[in-house]
């Protein structure tokens, strides 16, 4: 019961007591008025949300940081009675959500439809809800609400920068022969045939063998001799740095303005994850097989593959990643290096300023791999210093190095050789 309802109830009691004490009829008449008001408004509030339907339809359930996310809200009043006022309150944890609206009146058997647009400023998974419907009587004495649970979620991918050029070591090719390793991908190297498995596409069916054996037979393929690319992301919590910031989105902000420039959150974690996503897309565009290794909340390994499907897997893994790991980059390399083929390219992305990074890169060289190191300068995020010294050490060892600092254009920083 609201303060207003308590006040009306108190007036009702006072009028009754006054009427009983003095016998004046005016007090009883006033008591009837207050009682009628209480009963009428209570009944009105009970019917205010009955039959009201709310539908929330996102245009997409996957998007990238910096993009504009659009949701269509449909509010329907199928009854004959008009609704004097309705409030739609968007309680989604999506930062900057702007789905809340106030409708002064909705006629009977009518509805309202509106679009809510939000700029995506953080990566991760965000449920699209709950959505709260609020209404009540004309005087606001008995407000009522109805919670509509979230039916869908949006997965926000990390920001992707356009990398024009990045070290692409040739690796050690095994004489142009196939690598004798089975792969679900279609490659120029056919290895043989096998029984058809549910889900095999029609272009993998070997029709001559199918005709001879009178049953479906599928082709098998082997990896081609081009060197793989493995991206190792250092997601250990040790040495991570960030600068406190707040997301400020003013109501009615023009999110379509052309001069808007999206900036990554000022943390080594976000810069490293965006660099990983950008380089993964860069190598996949070149037709390379890209694999991924990191240890955040848990050990995450993506076997090397080609194409847009692998990019989707990589972006999904990075969207959920948090820098909460206990394993250093050197430990991660030493654990996984034994599973890497000789001659493959290994991209190390780290915020660490320890010499262990150089030792890990040297360890890969001695095993026949081709390391490339991307250093996120922690000192530019108010973290430990030493990135420049580590970069000089790696250059002395003749290893390609890229240094990314806070505020840098990520694509330009990864492309630059300085």
Secondary structure in CASP SS format (residue, H / E / C, confidence):
PFRMAT SS
TARGET T0000
AUTHOR 0000-0000-0000
METHOD secondary structure of the structure
MODEL  1
X C 1.00
X C 1.00
X H 1.00
X H 1.00
X H 1.00
X H 1.00
X H 1.00
X H 1.00
X H 1.00
X H 1.00
X H 1.00
X H 1.00
X H 1.00
X H 1.00
X H 1.00
X H 1.00
X H 1.00
X H 1.00
X H 1.00
X H 1.00
X H 1.00
X H 1.00
X C 1.00
X C 1.00
X H 1.00
X H 1.00
X H 1.00
X H 1.00
X H 1.00
X H 1.00
X H 1.00
X H 1.00
X H 1.00
X H 1.00
X H 1.00
X H 1.00
X H 1.00
X H 1.00
X H 1.00
X H 1.00
X H 1.00
X H 1.00
X H 1.00
X H 1.00
X H 1.00
X H 1.00
X H 1.00
X C 1.00
X C 1.00
X C 1.00
X C 1.00
X E 1.00
X E 1.00
X E 1.00
X E 1.00
X E 1.00
X E 1.00
X E 1.00
X C 1.00
X C 1.00
X C 1.00
X E 1.00
X E 1.00
X E 1.00
X C 1.00
X C 1.00
X C 1.00
X E 1.00
X E 1.00
X E 1.00
X E 1.00
X E 1.00
X E 1.00
X E 1.00
X E 1.00
X E 1.00
X E 1.00
X C 1.00
X C 1.00
X C 1.00
X C 1.00
X C 1.00
X E 1.00
X C 1.00
X C 1.00
X E 1.00
X E 1.00
X E 1.00
X E 1.00
X E 1.00
X C 1.00
X C 1.00
X C 1.00
X C 1.00
X C 1.00
X C 1.00
X C 1.00
X C 1.00
X C 1.00
X C 1.00
X E 1.00
X E 1.00
X E 1.00
X C 1.00
X C 1.00
X E 1.00
X C 1.00
X C 1.00
X C 1.00
X E 1.00
X E 1.00
X E 1.00
X E 1.00
X E 1.00
X E 1.00
X E 1.00
X E 1.00
X E 1.00
X E 1.00
X C 1.00
X C 1.00
X C 1.00
X C 1.00
X E 1.00
X E 1.00
X E 1.00
X E 1.00
X C 1.00
X C 1.00
X C 1.00
X E 1.00
X E 1.00
X E 1.00
X E 1.00
X E 1.00
X C 1.00
X C 1.00
X C 1.00
X C 1.00
X C 1.00
X C 1.00
X C 1.00
X C 1.00
X E 1.00
X E 1.00
X E 1.00
X E 1.00
X E 1.00
X C 1.00
X C 1.00
X C 1.00
X C 1.00
X E 1.00
X E 1.00
X E 1.00
X E 1.00
X E 1.00
X C 1.00
X C 1.00
X C 1.00
X C 1.00
X C 1.00
X C 1.00
X C 1.00
X C 1.00
X C 1.00
X C 1.00
X C 1.00
X C 1.00
X C 1.00
X C 1.00
X C 1.00
X C 1.00
X C 1.00
X C 1.00
X C 1.00
X C 1.00
X C 1.00
X C 1.00
X C 1.00
X C 1.00
X E 1.00
X E 1.00
X C 1.00
X C 1.00
X C 1.00
X C 1.00
X C 1.00
X E 1.00
X E 1.00
X E 1.00
X E 1.00
X E 1.00
X E 1.00
X E 1.00
X C 1.00
X C 1.00
X C 1.00
X C 1.00
X C 1.00
X C 1.00
X H 1.00
X H 1.00
X H 1.00
X E 1.00
X C 1.00
X H 1.00
X H 1.00
X H 1.00
X H 1.00
X H 1.00
X H 1.00
X H 1.00
X C 1.00
X C 1.00
X C 1.00
X E 1.00
X E 1.00
X E 1.00
X E 1.00
X E 1.00
X E 1.00
X C 1.00
X C 1.00
X C 1.00
X C 1.00
X C 1.00
X C 1.00
X E 1.00
X E 1.00
X E 1.00
X E 1.00
X E 1.00
X C 1.00
X C 1.00
X E 1.00
X C 1.00
X C 1.00
X C 1.00
X C 1.00
X C 1.00
X E 1.00
X C 1.00
X C 1.00
X C 1.00
X C 1.00
X C 1.00
X C 1.00
X C 1.00
X C 1.00
X C 1.00
X C 1.00
X C 1.00
X C 1.00
X C 1.00
X C 1.00
X C 1.00
X C 1.00
X C 1.00
X C 1.00
X C 1.00
X C 1.00
X C 1.00
X C 1.00
X C 1.00
X C 1.00
X E 1.00
X H 1.00
X H 1.00
X H 1.00
X H 1.00
X H 1.00
X H 1.00
X H 1.00
X H 1.00
X H 1.00
X H 1.00
X H 1.00
X H 1.00
X H 1.00
X H 1.00
X H 1.00
X H 1.00
X H 1.00
X H 1.00
X C 1.00
X C 1.00
X C 1.00
X C 1.00
X E 1.00
X E 1.00
X E 1.00
X E 1.00
X E 1.00
X E 1.00
X C 1.00
X C 1.00
X C 1.00
X E 1.00
X E 1.00
X E 1.00
X E 1.00
X E 1.00
X E 1.00
X E 1.00
X C 1.00
X H 1.00
X H 1.00
X H 1.00
X H 1.00
X H 1.00
X H 1.00
X H 1.00
X H 1.00
X H 1.00
X H 1.00
X H 1.00
X H 1.00
X H 1.00
X H 1.00
X C 1.00
X C 1.00
X C 1.00
X C 1.00
X E 1.00
X C 1.00
X C 1.00
X C 1.00
X H 1.00
X H 1.00
X H 1.00
X H 1.00
X H 1.00
X H 1.00
X H 1.00
X H 1.00
X H 1.00
X H 1.00
X H 1.00
X C 1.00
X C 1.00
X C 1.00
X C 1.00
X C 1.00
X E 1.00
X E 1.00
X E 1.00
X E 1.00
X E 1.00
X E 1.00
X C 1.00
X C 1.00
X C 1.00
X C 1.00
X C 1.00
X H 1.00
X H 1.00
X H 1.00
X H 1.00
X H 1.00
X H 1.00
X H 1.00
X H 1.00
X H 1.00
X H 1.00
X H 1.00
X C 1.00
X C 1.00
X C 1.00
X E 1.00
X E 1.00
X E 1.00
X E 1.00
X E 1.00
X E 1.00
X E 1.00
X C 1.00
X H 1.00
X H 1.00
X H 1.00
X H 1.00
X C 1.00
X C 1.00
X C 1.00
X C 1.00
X C 1.00
X H 1.00
X H 1.00
X H 1.00
X H 1.00
X H 1.00
X H 1.00
X H 1.00
X H 1.00
X H 1.00
X H 1.00
X C 1.00
X C 1.00
X C 1.00
X E 1.00
X E 1.00
X E 1.00
X E 1.00
X E 1.00
X C 1.00
X C 1.00
X C 1.00
X C 1.00
X C 1.00
X H 1.00
X H 1.00
X H 1.00
X H 1.00
X H 1.00
X H 1.00
X C 1.00
X C 1.00
X C 1.00
END
